[in-house]
Amino acid sequence: MDDSKENKRYQELASKWLDKTITAEEEVEFANWYNRDQDLELDIPETFVNNEDWHKSRMFKKIQQEIRPEKPFLIRYRFAIAAILLISLSFGLFFYHYPSNLQNVPQNFANGDISPGTNKAFLTLADGTRLSLTDLKSGKLAEQAGVKITKGKDDQLIYTVLPSAGSKLEYNTISTPRAGQYQVNLPDGTQVWLNAASSLRFPTNFSATRERKVELVGEAYFEVAKDPKKAFKVSSAGQEVSVFGTHFNISSYPDEQNTYTTLLEGSVSVNGTLLKPEQQSILNGKNIKILPADLESVMAWKMGYFRFDDESLESIMKKVSRWYDVEVEFQDPDLKELEFGGIVSRSEKVSKVLRMLELTTTMSFKLEGNKIIIKQKK
């Protein structure tokens, strides 16, 4: 198919997507085309471009229409990506086109590349025993104080309280290394997804406690099992989040100045300040701010993406550093303040992520062993 025919084809698909007449096969075709490494420019009809606000409003109305109660955030994220794709085609937001030779490893990465993180974590039992969940096969791992610990086939840790469980209070800790992530199902049915370089300390039997309290370092997404009689509390650097049953994300890394708590569903209290759905609290010391949340950016890590929206290069590289377990060196501190927008899969090797960033400005990346060096282009 020549360029003109291909261009016309994807104008047609863009129109179908807006009008809700696109089929599943056509949606896949459109997504595959856009994510293919090429720099073809797509002309959007004037009816789309003349009214940008209407265009965006129509996009996000579709996102809302596609949310289903049983899987709201997975569906929301899928269609948000589709909307962003189309907006980027019209107005040049978020995505950067890159040439067809992007699959070729640049000279700066010719001597090696770094693979992305995977599901891996360590479990520390109450007696101090440390288990590598990566190395253990699926099945029963341990039983302690009437609680069975199992590793599921899909790489998740499952706690089951047995009838023999007493009132003895014991704690376990699950921790992910850099370049690792993991899911754990707590004894009360709460599900927790841990991002890289994070840890969660929790009681193995919540019936032995007055409240369901866990301690977080790093980042995690929670889907809390409802229990009106027992609040669920998450303690992290300088804050405590109280909730009875809801979905929320906390980012509280030691190397970040702020702690971010983002509410997706339900209600939570952050140090006594109530959040509503789609709000985010930013805690800096004792100061707390409440802002509208960008849910797609917050949840991108859990859905397998990096998503940046006018984010500083320093912040971006901290995320890259944790997920690929690399050091980062800025030869020019001013580069830390550059801002970027874009989406790239967390399953790509690090060179692909860096190449996307490199093609948008005057900086360059060099990989030396396990270190990424960032400098001004000559």
SULHUJO-V945532 format. One record per residue. RES is the residue in three letters. D_FIRST is the distance of its C-alpha to the first C-alpha in whole Angstrom. Layout:
# SULHUJO-V945532
res=RES d_first=D_FIRST
res=RES d_first=D_FIRST
This chain:
# SULHUJO-V945532
res=MET d_first=0
res=ASP d_first=4
res=ASP d_first=7
res=SER d_first=8
res=LYS d_first=6
res=GLU d_first=6
res=ASN d_first=10
res=LYS d_first=11
res=ARG d_first=10
res=TYR d_first=12
res=GLN d_first=14
res=GLU d_first=15
res=LEU d_first=15
res=ALA d_first=18
res=SER d_first=20
res=LYS d_first=20
res=TRP d_first=21
res=LEU d_first=24
res=ASP d_first=25
res=LYS d_first=25
res=THR d_first=23
res=ILE d_first=21
res=THR d_first=21
res=ALA d_first=21
res=GLU d_first=18
res=GLU d_first=16
res=GLU d_first=18
res=VAL d_first=18
res=GLU d_first=14
res=PHE d_first=15
res=ALA d_first=17
res=ASN d_first=15
res=TRP d_first=12
res=TYR d_first=15
res=ASN d_first=17
res=ARG d_first=15
res=ASP d_first=16
res=GLN d_first=14
res=ASP d_first=16
res=LEU d_first=13
res=GLU d_first=15
res=LEU d_first=15
res=ASP d_first=17
res=ILE d_first=19
res=PRO d_first=21
res=GLU d_first=24
res=THR d_first=26
res=PHE d_first=25
res=VAL d_first=26
res=ASN d_first=29
res=ASN d_first=31
res=GLU d_first=30
res=ASP d_first=33
res=TRP d_first=32
res=HIS d_first=29
res=LYS d_first=30
res=SER d_first=33
res=ARG d_first=31
res=MET d_first=29
res=PHE d_first=32
res=LYS d_first=33
res=LYS d_first=30
res=ILE d_first=31
res=GLN d_first=35
res=GLN d_first=34
res=GLU d_first=32
res=ILE d_first=35
res=ARG d_first=37
res=PRO d_first=41
res=GLU d_first=41
res=LYS d_first=38
res=PRO d_first=38
res=PHE d_first=37
res=LEU d_first=34
res=ILE d_first=32
res=ARG d_first=33
res=TYR d_first=31
res=ARG d_first=28
res=PHE d_first=28
res=ALA d_first=29
res=ILE d_first=26
res=ALA d_first=24
res=ALA d_first=26
res=ILE d_first=26
res=LEU d_first=22
res=LEU d_first=22
res=ILE d_first=25
res=SER d_first=23
res=LEU d_first=20
res=SER d_first=23
res=PHE d_first=25
res=GLY d_first=25
res=LEU d_first=27
res=PHE d_first=27
res=PHE d_first=24
res=TYR d_first=23
res=HIS d_first=20
res=TYR d_first=20
res=PRO d_first=18
res=SER d_first=16
res=ASN d_first=19
res=LEU d_first=21
res=GLN d_first=22
res=ASN d_first=24
res=VAL d_first=27
res=PRO d_first=29
res=GLN d_first=32
res=ASN d_first=34
res=PHE d_first=33
res=ALA d_first=33
res=ASN d_first=37
res=GLY d_first=36
res=ASP d_first=34
res=ILE d_first=35
res=SER d_first=34
res=PRO d_first=35
res=GLY d_first=37
res=THR d_first=38
res=ASN d_first=41
res=LYS d_first=44
res=ALA d_first=47
res=PHE d_first=51
res=LEU d_first=54
res=THR d_first=57
res=LEU d_first=60
res=ALA d_first=63
res=ASP d_first=65
res=GLY d_first=63
res=THR d_first=61
res=ARG d_first=57
res=LEU d_first=55
res=SER d_first=51
res=LEU d_first=49
res=THR d_first=46
res=ASP d_first=48
res=LEU d_first=50
res=LYS d_first=49
res=SER d_first=48
res=GLY d_first=51
res=LYS d_first=55
res=LEU d_first=55
res=ALA d_first=59
res=GLU d_first=61
res=GLN d_first=63
res=ALA d_first=66
res=GLY d_first=65
res=VAL d_first=61
res=LYS d_first=58
res=ILE d_first=55
res=THR d_first=52
res=LYS d_first=49
res=GLY d_first=46
res=LYS d_first=44
res=ASP d_first=41
res=ASP d_first=43
res=GLN d_first=45
res=LEU d_first=49
res=ILE d_first=51
res=TYR d_first=54
res=THR d_first=56
res=VAL d_first=60
res=LEU d_first=62
res=PRO d_first=65
res=SER d_first=68
res=ALA d_first=66
res=GLY d_first=69
res=SER d_first=70
res=LYS d_first=69
res=LEU d_first=67
res=GLU d_first=64
res=TYR d_first=61
res=ASN d_first=58
res=THR d_first=56
res=ILE d_first=52
res=SER d_first=50
res=THR d_first=47
res=PRO d_first=47
res=ARG d_first=44
res=ALA d_first=41
res=GLY d_first=42
res=GLN d_first=42
res=TYR d_first=43
res=GLN d_first=44
res=VAL d_first=48
res=ASN d_first=49
res=LEU d_first=53
res=PRO d_first=56
res=ASP d_first=56
res=GLY d_first=52
res=THR d_first=51
res=GLN d_first=47
res=VAL d_first=47
res=TRP d_first=44
res=LEU d_first=45
res=ASN d_first=42
res=ALA d_first=43
res=ALA d_first=46
res=SER d_first=48
res=SER d_first=51
res=LEU d_first=53
res=ARG d_first=56
res=PHE d_first=57
res=PRO d_first=60
res=THR d_first=60
res=ASN d_first=62
res=PHE d_first=61
res=SER d_first=64
res=ALA d_first=67
res=THR d_first=66
res=ARG d_first=67
res=GLU d_first=63
res=ARG d_first=60
res=LYS d_first=59
res=VAL d_first=57
res=GLU d_first=56
res=LEU d_first=53
res=VAL d_first=52
res=GLY d_first=48
res=GLU d_first=46
res=ALA d_first=45
res=TYR d_first=44
res=PHE d_first=47
res=GLU d_first=47
res=VAL d_first=50
res=ALA d_first=52
res=LYS d_first=54
res=ASP d_first=58
res=PRO d_first=60
res=LYS d_first=63
res=LYS d_first=62
res=ALA d_first=60
res=PHE d_first=57
res=LYS d_first=57
res=VAL d_first=55
res=SER d_first=57
res=SER d_first=55
res=ALA d_first=56
res=GLY d_first=58
res=GLN d_first=57
res=GLU d_first=58
res=VAL d_first=55
res=SER d_first=57
res=VAL d_first=55
res=PHE d_first=56
res=GLY d_first=53
res=THR d_first=49
res=HIS d_first=46
res=PHE d_first=46
res=ASN d_first=45
res=ILE d_first=47
res=SER d_first=46
res=SER d_first=50
res=TYR d_first=49
res=PRO d_first=52
res=ASP d_first=50
res=GLU d_first=49
res=GLN d_first=51
res=ASN d_first=50
res=THR d_first=50
res=TYR d_first=48
res=THR d_first=48
res=THR d_first=45
res=LEU d_first=46
res=LEU d_first=43
res=GLU d_first=46
res=GLY d_first=49
res=SER d_first=52
res=VAL d_first=53
res=SER d_first=56
res=VAL d_first=56
res=ASN d_first=59
res=GLY d_first=60
res=THR d_first=57
res=LEU d_first=55
res=LEU d_first=52
res=LYS d_first=50
res=PRO d_first=46
res=GLU d_first=43
res=GLN d_first=46
res=GLN d_first=47
res=SER d_first=50
res=ILE d_first=50
res=LEU d_first=53
res=ASN d_first=55
res=GLY d_first=58
res=LYS d_first=60
res=ASN d_first=58
res=ILE d_first=55
res=LYS d_first=52
res=ILE d_first=51
res=LEU d_first=47
res=PRO d_first=44
res=ALA d_first=42
res=ASP d_first=38
res=LEU d_first=38
res=GLU d_first=34
res=SER d_first=35
res=VAL d_first=38
res=MET d_first=37
res=ALA d_first=34
res=TRP d_first=36
res=LYS d_first=37
res=MET d_first=33
res=GLY d_first=32
res=TYR d_first=31
res=PHE d_first=32
res=ARG d_first=32
res=PHE d_first=33
res=ASP d_first=34
res=ASP d_first=36
res=GLU d_first=37
res=SER d_first=39
res=LEU d_first=38
res=GLU d_first=42
res=SER d_first=41
res=ILE d_first=38
res=MET d_first=39
res=LYS d_first=42
res=LYS d_first=39
res=VAL d_first=37
res=SER d_first=41
res=ARG d_first=42
res=TRP d_first=39
res=TYR d_first=38
res=ASP d_first=42
res=VAL d_first=42
res=GLU d_first=44
res=VAL d_first=43
res=GLU d_first=44
res=PHE d_first=44
res=GLN d_first=45
res=ASP d_first=45
res=PRO d_first=46
res=ASP d_first=45
res=LEU d_first=41
res=LYS d_first=42
res=GLU d_first=42
res=LEU d_first=39
res=GLU d_first=37
res=PHE d_first=33
res=GLY d_first=31
res=GLY d_first=28
res=ILE d_first=27
res=VAL d_first=27
res=SER d_first=28
res=ARG d_first=31
res=SER d_first=30
res=GLU d_first=28
res=LYS d_first=30
res=VAL d_first=32
res=SER d_first=30
res=LYS d_first=27
res=VAL d_first=29
res=LEU d_first=31
res=ARG d_first=28
res=MET d_first=27
res=LEU d_first=30
res=GLU d_first=30
res=LEU d_first=27
res=THR d_first=29
res=THR d_first=32
res=THR d_first=34
res=MET d_first=36
res=SER d_first=35
res=PHE d_first=36
res=LYS d_first=37
res=LEU d_first=38
res=GLU d_first=41
res=GLY d_first=42
res=ASN d_first=42
res=LYS d_first=42
res=ILE d_first=40
res=ILE d_first=41
res=ILE d_first=40
res=LYS d_first=40
res=GLN d_first=39
res=LYS d_first=37
res=LYS d_first=39
